[in-house]
Amino acid sequence: MGSQEMDQLAPREVFYANSMQSIMAFRSEFQPRRDDILLISFPKTGTTWLIALCHNILSLDDDEKEEVDVLAKMNPHELVPPLDVNFLSDQVQDLLLNPGRSKGRLLQTHLPYNCLPESVRNSGCKIVHVARNPKDTLVSMWHFYNKILKLSEMERAAESFCSGVLPCGSFYEHVVGYWEESNKRPEEVLFLKYEELSRDPEEQVRKLASFMRRPFSSMEDGDAEVEKVLRRSSFNRLKELEVNKNGVWELHRLPNNTFFRKGTVGDWKCYLTPQMAKRIDQLTRLKLQGTGLSL
Ligand code: A3P
């Protein structure tokens, strides 16, 4: 299929059949609270990092009482599993009832904006979305699926990416949906980029914490807190923890190490041919045209 025909495809959300019951239950039964913080991303755009950052920001207050570092022993996805495909599991139901902290539940989903439960859209709860360069997302996704399913060649993965036939549907519809919503409702929807987090983590994490109503002080103790959050959430630290080297995320029977590969920006250069990169760049320009978003 040529790239023009590909562009004409109107991808809709694609979900695995065995997840549909759970996603439908999530959409109809989930009851958000005003102080919930919902972390949302297209897969492989930095979900793990975002969970760690937000958890570590919210844990600062608990730290004053006692030294708590839950992520030293638990993979971020185990701590905050995706609501959509796990909504009917005991673990998620328990998490919703007993979030383990008094101030606001930290929750996560990969659903596109137009598939969110109606209740979320009208709840006033906070949404943090993280996006990433499409070529790096594709490469990260290719590695991930190859590791767990031994799937396909990069060329086929690129085709799927461009046509939007992926779990959670089109990358572009996903990011544009949240981008537009963040422009309409900046108090309720924060749009972050993996590359900006990598380039200027201090500033981005301050922005994130303020948005979560847990701002850092501009004084020295604020700097120390920022440093603590970044250190605890850092790729090198998390990747080397025993739980993430050898542990398994039981809910999905996935080795935790599948979530930690390189953690860099621009790794696509090692995997995509110039033709593939050009095609994705063209598609990105087309899909983001007029939105004001660049990735
Ligand atoms: P790479 O495959 O490019 O290394 P997700 O968390 O959405 O599944 O995305 C996974 C990507 O985020 C992987 O990218 C992974 O290595 C990277 N990642 C995981 N934890 C990270 C962290 N703490 N900091 C930066 N990147 C991280």
Boltz pocket constraint, residues with backbone or C-beta under 6 A from the ligand:
constraints:
  - pocket:
      binder: B
      contacts: [[A, 41], [A, 42], [A, 43], [A, 44], [A, 45], [A, 46], [A, 47], [A, 48], [A, 49], [A, 52], [A, 136], [A, 139], [A, 140], [A, 141], [A, 143], [A, 233], [A, 234], [A, 235], [A, 236], [A, 238], [A, 258], [A, 259], [A, 260], [A, 261], [A, 262], [A, 263], [A, 264], [A, 267]]
      max_distance: 6.0
